[in-house]
Amino acid sequence: MDKRQLRSAVKAAKQALTPEQKAHAAARVFEQVEQLPQFADARNVLIYYSLPDELSTVDAIDRWSGFKNLYLPRVNGDELDILPYDPAKLFHGAYNIVEPTGDTLVDVADIDLIIVPGVAFDRAGNRLGRGKGYYDRLLRNARAVKVGVAYQCQIVENMPTDEYDIPMDIVVADNEVIIR
């Protein structure tokens, strides 16, 4: 399958999930993330604010904001800025993504762990995004541990990749943890 076909197939599989299956999967994935030694060691965590078709991060953000320094990405042209998470300073930005407001930008080098969304992942840690390259550009300069999170139906055997695609260090789905 090419990237377009894979995006379409995974979209259909995610649409077949019930709200209960999605909620259970998100809870299971983030329970597993919390068990990772890399998570325990991380002080500064970049996490995405989930769109309706993504594995929900809302509960994890609420839970983690009490004991981790959380950051969210904000689209800025072709790049992602990183800003501190503050529930009072969120708005619907580019692509209707919930993003932080403010001027306090954080360098990706200061982040210890990055929770990365994706359309699909393979067992080698490769990630298929939505096709705009935002995360690949951000991750290029990251020293942080990169953790892809997904529903089990987003884990595929073979992923088409390009030279600019940045693989994950760890992929967590509801039924498995893949460490490269």
Secondary structure by P-SEA (a helix, b strand, c coil): ccaaaaaaaaaaaaaaccaaaaaaaaaaaaaaaaaccccccccbbbbbccccccccaaaaaaaaccccbbbbbbbcccbbbbbcccccccccccccccccccccccccccccccccccccccccccccccccaaaaaaacccccbbbbbbcccccccbbbbcccbbbbcbbbcccccccc
